[in-house]
Amino acid sequence: MPVITVRIGKGRPAETKRAAARAITDAAVATLGVKREWVTVLFEEYDRENWATGGELHVDKFGHGFGTGGSEDG
């Protein structure tokens, strides 16, 4: 009964998370040999003001819309 936690920046649309949950579940079924209904995927979303990498807040490093499918994604 795998429980897979995905930690991401807040702001991705539900459809993106649905697609990720399906892909992650498919991978778990294929690699772990478990039934689909046994796989749980948890999304933990973080405000960019509460996430830092390399000593720099993500909101400062990437901007507010980064990673959400907005125009700032590059």
Distance bins in CASP14 RR format, pairs under 12 A and 6 or more apart:
PFRMAT RR
TARGET T0000
AUTHOR 0000-0000-0000
RMODE 2
METHOD distances of the structure
MODEL  1
1 28 0 0 0 0 0 1 0 0 0 0 0
1 32 0 0 0 0 0 1 0 0 0 0 0
1 33 0 0 0 0 0 1 0 0 0 0 0
1 34 1 0 0 1 0 0 0 0 0 0 0
1 35 0 0 0 0 1 0 0 0 0 0 0
1 36 0 0 0 0 0 1 0 0 0 0 0
1 37 0 0 0 0 1 0 0 0 0 0 0
1 38 1 0 1 0 0 0 0 0 0 0 0
1 39 1 0 0 1 0 0 0 0 0 0 0
1 40 1 0 0 1 0 0 0 0 0 0 0
2 24 0 0 0 0 1 0 0 0 0 0 0
2 25 0 0 0 0 1 0 0 0 0 0 0
2 27 0 0 0 0 0 1 0 0 0 0 0
2 28 1 0 1 0 0 0 0 0 0 0 0
2 29 0 0 0 0 1 0 0 0 0 0 0
2 31 0 0 0 0 1 0 0 0 0 0 0
2 32 1 0 0 1 0 0 0 0 0 0 0
2 33 0 0 0 0 1 0 0 0 0 0 0
2 34 1 0 0 1 0 0 0 0 0 0 0
2 35 0 0 0 0 0 1 0 0 0 0 0
2 36 0 0 0 0 0 1 0 0 0 0 0
2 37 0 0 0 0 0 1 0 0 0 0 0
2 38 1 0 0 1 0 0 0 0 0 0 0
2 39 1 0 1 0 0 0 0 0 0 0 0
2 40 1 0 0 1 0 0 0 0 0 0 0
2 41 0 0 0 0 1 0 0 0 0 0 0
2 42 0 0 0 0 0 1 0 0 0 0 0
3 24 0 0 0 0 0 1 0 0 0 0 0
3 25 0 0 0 0 0 1 0 0 0 0 0
3 28 0 0 0 0 1 0 0 0 0 0 0
3 32 0 0 0 0 0 1 0 0 0 0 0
3 34 0 0 0 0 0 1 0 0 0 0 0
3 38 0 0 0 0 1 0 0 0 0 0 0
3 39 0 0 0 0 1 0 0 0 0 0 0
3 40 1 0 1 0 0 0 0 0 0 0 0
3 41 0 0 0 0 1 0 0 0 0 0 0
3 42 1 0 0 1 0 0 0 0 0 0 0
3 44 0 0 0 0 0 1 0 0 0 0 0
4 20 0 0 0 0 0 1 0 0 0 0 0
4 21 0 0 0 0 1 0 0 0 0 0 0
4 23 0 0 0 0 0 1 0 0 0 0 0
4 24 1 0 1 0 0 0 0 0 0 0 0
4 25 0 0 0 0 1 0 0 0 0 0 0
4 26 0 0 0 0 0 1 0 0 0 0 0
4 27 0 0 0 0 1 0 0 0 0 0 0
4 28 1 0 0 1 0 0 0 0 0 0 0
4 29 0 0 0 0 0 1 0 0 0 0 0
4 31 0 0 0 0 0 1 0 0 0 0 0
4 32 0 0 0 0 0 1 0 0 0 0 0
4 34 0 0 0 0 0 1 0 0 0 0 0
4 38 0 0 0 0 0 1 0 0 0 0 0
4 39 1 0 0 1 0 0 0 0 0 0 0
4 40 1 0 0 1 0 0 0 0 0 0 0
4 41 1 0 1 0 0 0 0 0 0 0 0
4 42 1 0 0 1 0 0 0 0 0 0 0
4 43 0 0 0 0 1 0 0 0 0 0 0
4 44 0 0 0 0 0 1 0 0 0 0 0
5 21 0 0 0 0 0 1 0 0 0 0 0
5 24 0 0 0 0 0 1 0 0 0 0 0
5 40 0 0 0 0 1 0 0 0 0 0 0
5 41 1 0 0 1 0 0 0 0 0 0 0
5 42 1 0 1 0 0 0 0 0 0 0 0
5 43 0 0 0 0 1 0 0 0 0 0 0
5 44 1 0 0 1 0 0 0 0 0 0 0
5 45 0 0 0 0 0 1 0 0 0 0 0
6 12 0 0 0 0 0 1 0 0 0 0 0
6 16 0 0 0 0 0 1 0 0 0 0 0
6 17 0 0 0 0 1 0 0 0 0 0 0
6 20 1 0 0 1 0 0 0 0 0 0 0
6 21 0 0 0 0 1 0 0 0 0 0 0
6 23 0 0 0 0 0 1 0 0 0 0 0
6 24 1 0 0 1 0 0 0 0 0 0 0
6 25 0 0 0 0 0 1 0 0 0 0 0
6 27 0 0 0 0 0 1 0 0 0 0 0
6 40 0 0 0 0 0 1 0 0 0 0 0
6 41 1 0 0 1 0 0 0 0 0 0 0
6 42 1 0 0 1 0 0 0 0 0 0 0
6 43 1 0 1 0 0 0 0 0 0 0 0
6 44 1 0 0 1 0 0 0 0 0 0 0
6 45 0 0 0 0 1 0 0 0 0 0 0
6 46 0 0 0 0 0 1 0 0 0 0 0
7 41 0 0 0 0 0 1 0 0 0 0 0
7 42 0 0 0 0 1 0 0 0 0 0 0
7 43 0 0 0 0 1 0 0 0 0 0 0
7 44 1 0 1 0 0 0 0 0 0 0 0
7 45 0 0 0 0 1 0 0 0 0 0 0
7 46 1 0 0 1 0 0 0 0 0 0 0
7 50 0 0 0 0 0 1 0 0 0 0 0
7 51 0 0 0 0 1 0 0 0 0 0 0
8 16 0 0 0 0 1 0 0 0 0 0 0
8 17 0 0 0 0 1 0 0 0 0 0 0
8 20 0 0 0 0 1 0 0 0 0 0 0
8 21 0 0 0 0 0 1 0 0 0 0 0
8 24 0 0 0 0 0 1 0 0 0 0 0
8 41 0 0 0 0 0 1 0 0 0 0 0
8 42 0 0 0 0 0 1 0 0 0 0 0
8 43 1 0 0 1 0 0 0 0 0 0 0
8 44 1 0 0 1 0 0 0 0 0 0 0
8 45 1 0 1 0 0 0 0 0 0 0 0
8 46 1 0 0 1 0 0 0 0 0 0 0
8 47 0 0 0 0 0 1 0 0 0 0 0
8 48 0 0 0 0 0 1 0 0 0 0 0
8 51 0 0 0 0 1 0 0 0 0 0 0
8 58 0 0 0 0 0 1 0 0 0 0 0
8 66 0 0 0 0 0 1 0 0 0 0 0
8 67 0 0 0 0 1 0 0 0 0 0 0
8 68 0 0 0 0 1 0 0 0 0 0 0
9 16 0 0 0 0 0 1 0 0 0 0 0
9 17 0 0 0 0 0 1 0 0 0 0 0
9 43 0 0 0 0 1 0 0 0 0 0 0
9 44 0 0 0 0 1 0 0 0 0 0 0
9 45 1 0 1 0 0 0 0 0 0 0 0
9 46 1 0 1 0 0 0 0 0 0 0 0
9 47 1 0 0 1 0 0 0 0 0 0 0
9 48 1 0 0 1 0 0 0 0 0 0 0
9 49 0 0 0 0 0 1 0 0 0 0 0
9 50 0 0 0 0 1 0 0 0 0 0 0
9 51 1 0 0 1 0 0 0 0 0 0 0
9 53 0 0 0 0 0 1 0 0 0 0 0
9 58 1 0 0 1 0 0 0 0 0 0 0
9 59 0 0 0 0 0 1 0 0 0 0 0
9 62 0 0 0 0 1 0 0 0 0 0 0
9 63 0 0 0 0 0 1 0 0 0 0 0
9 64 0 0 0 0 0 1 0 0 0 0 0
9 65 0 0 0 0 1 0 0 0 0 0 0
9 66 0 0 0 0 1 0 0 0 0 0 0
9 67 1 0 0 1 0 0 0 0 0 0 0
9 68 0 0 0 0 1 0 0 0 0 0 0
9 69 0 0 0 0 0 1 0 0 0 0 0
10 17 0 0 0 0 0 1 0 0 0 0 0
10 43 0 0 0 0 1 0 0 0 0 0 0
10 44 0 0 0 0 1 0 0 0 0 0 0
10 45 1 0 1 0 0 0 0 0 0 0 0
10 46 1 0 0 1 0 0 0 0 0 0 0
10 47 1 0 1 0 0 0 0 0 0 0 0
10 48 1 0 0 1 0 0 0 0 0 0 0
10 49 0 0 0 0 1 0 0 0 0 0 0
10 50 0 0 0 0 1 0 0 0 0 0 0
10 51 0 0 0 0 1 0 0 0 0 0 0
10 58 0 0 0 0 0 1 0 0 0 0 0
10 59 0 0 0 0 0 1 0 0 0 0 0
10 64 0 0 0 0 0 1 0 0 0 0 0
10 65 0 0 0 0 1 0 0 0 0 0 0
10 66 0 0 0 0 0 1 0 0 0 0 0
10 67 0 0 0 0 1 0 0 0 0 0 0
10 68 0 0 0 0 1 0 0 0 0 0 0
11 17 0 0 0 0 1 0 0 0 0 0 0
11 43 0 0 0 0 0 1 0 0 0 0 0
11 45 1 0 0 1 0 0 0 0 0 0 0
11 46 0 0 0 0 1 0 0 0 0 0 0
11 47 0 0 0 0 1 0 0 0 0 0 0
11 48 0 0 0 0 1 0 0 0 0 0 0
11 64 0 0 0 0 1 0 0 0 0 0 0
11 65 1 0 0 1 0 0 0 0 0 0 0
11 66 0 0 0 0 0 1 0 0 0 0 0
11 67 1 0 0 1 0 0 0 0 0 0 0
11 68 1 0 1 0 0 0 0 0 0 0 0
11 69 0 0 0 0 1 0 0 0 0 0 0
11 70 0 0 0 0 1 0 0 0 0 0 0
11 73 0 0 0 0 0 1 0 0 0 0 0
12 18 0 0 0 0 0 1 0 0 0 0 0
12 19 0 0 0 0 0 1 0 0 0 0 0
12 20 0 0 0 0 1 0 0 0 0 0 0
12 21 0 0 0 0 0 1 0 0 0 0 0
12 43 0 0 0 0 1 0 0 0 0 0 0
12 45 1 0 0 1 0 0 0 0 0 0 0
12 46 0 0 0 0 0 1 0 0 0 0 0
12 65 0 0 0 0 0 1 0 0 0 0 0
12 66 0 0 0 0 0 1 0 0 0 0 0
12 67 1 0 0 1 0 0 0 0 0 0 0
12 68 1 0 1 0 0 0 0 0 0 0 0
12 69 1 0 0 1 0 0 0 0 0 0 0
12 70 0 0 0 0 0 1 0 0 0 0 0
12 73 0 0 0 0 0 1 0 0 0 0 0
13 19 0 0 0 0 1 0 0 0 0 0 0
13 20 0 0 0 0 0 1 0 0 0 0 0
13 43 0 0 0 0 0 1 0 0 0 0 0
13 45 0 0 0 0 0 1 0 0 0 0 0
13 67 0 0 0 0 0 1 0 0 0 0 0
13 68 1 0 0 1 0 0 0 0 0 0 0
13 69 1 0 0 1 0 0 0 0 0 0 0
13 70 0 0 0 0 0 1 0 0 0 0 0
14 20 0 0 0 0 0 1 0 0 0 0 0
14 21 0 0 0 0 0 1 0 0 0 0 0
14 43 0 0 0 0 1 0 0 0 0 0 0
14 45 0 0 0 0 0 1 0 0 0 0 0
15 21 0 0 0 0 0 1 0 0 0 0 0
15 22 0 0 0 0 0 1 0 0 0 0 0
15 69 0 0 0 0 0 1 0 0 0 0 0
16 22 0 0 0 0 0 1 0 0 0 0 0
16 23 0 0 0 0 0 1 0 0 0 0 0
16 43 0 0 0 0 1 0 0 0 0 0 0
16 45 0 0 0 0 0 1 0 0 0 0 0
16 67 0 0 0 0 1 0 0 0 0 0 0
16 68 0 0 0 0 1 0 0 0 0 0 0
16 69 1 0 0 1 0 0 0 0 0 0 0
16 70 0 0 0 0 0 1 0 0 0 0 0
16 73 0 0 0 0 0 1 0 0 0 0 0
17 23 0 0 0 0 0 1 0 0 0 0 0
17 24 0 0 0 0 0 1 0 0 0 0 0
17 41 0 0 0 0 1 0 0 0 0 0 0
17 42 0 0 0 0 0 1 0 0 0 0 0
17 43 1 0 1 0 0 0 0 0 0 0 0
17 44 0 0 0 0 0 1 0 0 0 0 0
17 45 0 0 0 0 1 0 0 0 0 0 0
17 68 0 0 0 0 0 1 0 0 0 0 0
18 24 0 0 0 0 0 1 0 0 0 0 0
18 25 0 0 0 0 0 1 0 0 0 0 0
18 41 0 0 0 0 0 1 0 0 0 0 0
18 43 0 0 0 0 0 1 0 0 0 0 0
19 25 0 0 0 0 0 1 0 0 0 0 0
19 26 0 0 0 0 0 1 0 0 0 0 0
19 41 0 0 0 0 0 1 0 0 0 0 0
20 26 0 0 0 0 0 1 0 0 0 0 0
20 27 0 0 0 0 0 1 0 0 0 0 0
20 41 1 0 0 1 0 0 0 0 0 0 0
20 42 0 0 0 0 0 1 0 0 0 0 0
20 43 1 0 0 1 0 0 0 0 0 0 0
21 27 0 0 0 0 0 1 0 0 0 0 0
21 28 0 0 0 0 0 1 0 0 0 0 0
21 36 0 0 0 0 0 1 0 0 0 0 0
21 39 0 0 0 0 1 0 0 0 0 0 0
21 40 0 0 0 0 1 0 0 0 0 0 0
21 41 1 0 1 0 0 0 0 0 0 0 0
21 42 0 0 0 0 1 0 0 0 0 0 0
21 43 1 0 0 1 0 0 0 0 0 0 0
22 28 0 0 0 0 0 1 0 0 0 0 0
22 29 0 0 0 0 0 1 0 0 0 0 0
22 36 0 0 0 0 1 0 0 0 0 0 0
22 39 0 0 0 0 0 1 0 0 0 0 0
22 41 0 0 0 0 1 0 0 0 0 0 0
23 29 0 0 0 0 0 1 0 0 0 0 0
23 30 0 0 0 0 0 1 0 0 0 0 0
23 39 0 0 0 0 0 1 0 0 0 0 0
23 41 0 0 0 0 1 0 0 0 0 0 0
24 30 0 0 0 0 0 1 0 0 0 0 0
24 31 0 0 0 0 0 1 0 0 0 0 0
24 32 0 0 0 0 0 1 0 0 0 0 0
24 36 0 0 0 0 0 1 0 0 0 0 0
24 39 1 0 0 1 0 0 0 0 0 0 0
24 40 0 0 0 0 0 1 0 0 0 0 0
24 41 1 0 1 0 0 0 0 0 0 0 0
24 42 0 0 0 0 0 1 0 0 0 0 0
24 43 0 0 0 0 0 1 0 0 0 0 0
25 31 0 0 0 0 0 1 0 0 0 0 0
25 32 0 0 0 0 0 1 0 0 0 0 0
25 33 0 0 0 0 0 1 0 0 0 0 0
25 34 0 0 0 0 1 0 0 0 0 0 0
25 35 0 0 0 0 0 1 0 0 0 0 0
25 36 1 0 1 0 0 0 0 0 0 0 0
25 37 0 0 0 0 1 0 0 0 0 0 0
25 38 0 0 0 0 1 0 0 0 0 0 0
25 39 1 0 1 0 0 0 0 0 0 0 0
25 40 0 0 0 0 1 0 0 0 0 0 0
25 41 1 0 0 1 0 0 0 0 0 0 0
26 32 0 0 0 0 0 1 0 0 0 0 0
26 33 0 0 0 0 0 1 0 0 0 0 0
26 34 0 0 0 0 0 1 0 0 0 0 0
26 36 0 0 0 0 1 0 0 0 0 0 0
26 39 0 0 0 0 1 0 0 0 0 0 0
26 41 0 0 0 0 0 1 0 0 0 0 0
27 33 0 0 0 0 0 1 0 0 0 0 0
27 34 0 0 0 0 0 1 0 0 0 0 0
27 36 0 0 0 0 0 1 0 0 0 0 0
27 39 0 0 0 0 1 0 0 0 0 0 0
27 41 0 0 0 0 0 1 0 0 0 0 0
28 34 1 0 0 1 0 0 0 0 0 0 0
28 35 0 0 0 0 1 0 0 0 0 0 0
28 36 0 0 0 0 1 0 0 0 0 0 0
28 37 0 0 0 0 0 1 0 0 0 0 0
28 38 0 0 0 0 1 0 0 0 0 0 0
28 39 1 0 1 0 0 0 0 0 0 0 0
28 40 0 0 0 0 1 0 0 0 0 0 0
28 41 0 0 0 0 1 0 0 0 0 0 0
29 35 1 0 0 1 0 0 0 0 0 0 0
29 36 1 0 1 0 0 0 0 0 0 0 0
29 37 0 0 0 0 1 0 0 0 0 0 0
29 38 0 0 0 0 1 0 0 0 0 0 0
29 39 1 0 0 1 0 0 0 0 0 0 0
29 41 0 0 0 0 0 1 0 0 0 0 0
30 36 0 0 0 0 0 1 0 0 0 0 0
30 39 0 0 0 0 0 1 0 0 0 0 0
31 39 0 0 0 0 0 1 0 0 0 0 0
32 38 0 0 0 0 1 0 0 0 0 0 0
32 39 0 0 0 0 1 0 0 0 0 0 0
33 39 0 0 0 0 1 0 0 0 0 0 0
34 40 0 0 0 0 0 1 0 0 0 0 0
44 50 0 0 0 0 0 1 0 0 0 0 0
44 51 0 0 0 0 0 1 0 0 0 0 0
45 51 0 0 0 0 0 1 0 0 0 0 0
45 67 0 0 0 0 0 1 0 0 0 0 0
45 68 0 0 0 0 0 1 0 0 0 0 0
46 52 0 0 0 0 0 1 0 0 0 0 0
46 53 0 0 0 0 0 1 0 0 0 0 0
46 57 0 0 0 0 0 1 0 0 0 0 0
46 58 0 0 0 0 1 0 0 0 0 0 0
46 59 0 0 0 0 0 1 0 0 0 0 0
47 57 0 0 0 0 1 0 0 0 0 0 0
47 58 0 0 0 0 1 0 0 0 0 0 0
47 59 1 0 0 1 0 0 0 0 0 0 0
47 63 0 0 0 0 0 1 0 0 0 0 0
47 64 0 0 0 0 1 0 0 0 0 0 0
47 65 0 0 0 0 0 1 0 0 0 0 0
47 68 0 0 0 0 0 1 0 0 0 0 0
48 56 0 0 0 0 0 1 0 0 0 0 0
48 57 1 0 0 1 0 0 0 0 0 0 0
48 58 1 0 1 0 0 0 0 0 0 0 0
48 59 1 1 0 0 0 0 0 0 0 0 0
48 60 0 0 0 0 1 0 0 0 0 0 0
48 61 0 0 0 0 1 0 0 0 0 0 0
48 62 1 0 0 1 0 0 0 0 0 0 0
48 63 1 0 0 1 0 0 0 0 0 0 0
48 64 1 0 0 1 0 0 0 0 0 0 0
48 65 1 0 0 1 0 0 0 0 0 0 0
48 66 1 0 0 1 0 0 0 0 0 0 0
48 67 0 0 0 0 1 0 0 0 0 0 0
48 68 0 0 0 0 1 0 0 0 0 0 0
48 72 0 0 0 0 0 1 0 0 0 0 0
49 56 0 0 0 0 0 1 0 0 0 0 0
49 57 1 0 0 1 0 0 0 0 0 0 0
49 58 1 0 0 1 0 0 0 0 0 0 0
49 59 1 0 1 0 0 0 0 0 0 0 0
49 60 0 0 0 0 1 0 0 0 0 0 0
49 61 0 0 0 0 0 1 0 0 0 0 0
49 62 0 0 0 0 0 1 0 0 0 0 0
49 63 0 0 0 0 0 1 0 0 0 0 0
49 64 0 0 0 0 1 0 0 0 0 0 0
50 57 0 0 0 0 1 0 0 0 0 0 0
50 58 0 0 0 0 1 0 0 0 0 0 0
50 59 0 0 0 0 1 0 0 0 0 0 0
51 57 1 0 0 1 0 0 0 0 0 0 0
51 58 1 0 1 0 0 0 0 0 0 0 0
51 59 0 0 0 0 1 0 0 0 0 0 0
51 60 0 0 0 0 0 1 0 0 0 0 0
51 61 0 0 0 0 1 0 0 0 0 0 0
51 62 0 0 0 0 1 0 0 0 0 0 0
51 63 0 0 0 0 0 1 0 0 0 0 0
51 66 0 0 0 0 0 1 0 0 0 0 0
51 67 0 0 0 0 0 1 0 0 0 0 0
52 58 1 0 0 1 0 0 0 0 0 0 0
52 59 0 0 0 0 1 0 0 0 0 0 0
52 60 0 0 0 0 1 0 0 0 0 0 0
52 61 0 0 0 0 1 0 0 0 0 0 0
52 62 0 0 0 0 0 1 0 0 0 0 0
53 59 0 0 0 0 0 1 0 0 0 0 0
53 60 0 0 0 0 0 1 0 0 0 0 0
53 61 1 0 0 1 0 0 0 0 0 0 0
53 62 0 0 0 0 1 0 0 0 0 0 0
53 66 0 0 0 0 0 1 0 0 0 0 0
54 60 0 0 0 0 0 1 0 0 0 0 0
54 61 0 0 0 0 1 0 0 0 0 0 0
55 61 0 0 0 0 1 0 0 0 0 0 0
56 62 0 0 0 0 1 0 0 0 0 0 0
56 63 0 0 0 0 0 1 0 0 0 0 0
57 63 0 0 0 0 1 0 0 0 0 0 0
57 64 0 0 0 0 0 1 0 0 0 0 0
57 66 0 0 0 0 0 1 0 0 0 0 0
58 64 0 0 0 0 1 0 0 0 0 0 0
58 65 0 0 0 0 0 1 0 0 0 0 0
58 66 1 0 0 1 0 0 0 0 0 0 0
58 67 0 0 0 0 1 0 0 0 0 0 0
58 68 0 0 0 0 0 1 0 0 0 0 0
58 72 0 0 0 0 0 1 0 0 0 0 0
59 65 0 0 0 0 1 0 0 0 0 0 0
59 66 0 0 0 0 1 0 0 0 0 0 0
59 67 0 0 0 0 0 1 0 0 0 0 0
59 72 0 0 0 0 0 1 0 0 0 0 0
60 66 0 0 0 0 0 1 0 0 0 0 0
61 72 0 0 0 0 0 1 0 0 0 0 0
62 68 0 0 0 0 0 1 0 0 0 0 0
62 70 0 0 0 0 0 1 0 0 0 0 0
62 72 1 0 0 1 0 0 0 0 0 0 0
62 73 0 0 0 0 1 0 0 0 0 0 0
62 74 0 0 0 0 0 1 0 0 0 0 0
63 70 0 0 0 0 0 1 0 0 0 0 0
63 71 0 0 0 0 0 1 0 0 0 0 0
63 72 1 0 0 1 0 0 0 0 0 0 0
63 73 0 0 0 0 0 1 0 0 0 0 0
63 74 0 0 0 0 0 1 0 0 0 0 0
64 70 0 0 0 0 1 0 0 0 0 0 0
64 71 0 0 0 0 0 1 0 0 0 0 0
64 72 1 0 0 1 0 0 0 0 0 0 0
64 73 0 0 0 0 0 1 0 0 0 0 0
65 71 0 0 0 0 1 0 0 0 0 0 0
65 72 1 0 1 0 0 0 0 0 0 0 0
65 73 1 0 0 1 0 0 0 0 0 0 0
65 74 0 0 0 0 0 1 0 0 0 0 0
66 72 1 0 1 0 0 0 0 0 0 0 0
66 73 1 0 0 1 0 0 0 0 0 0 0
66 74 0 0 0 0 1 0 0 0 0 0 0
67 73 1 0 1 0 0 0 0 0 0 0 0
67 74 0 0 0 0 1 0 0 0 0 0 0
68 74 0 0 0 0 0 1 0 0 0 0 0
END
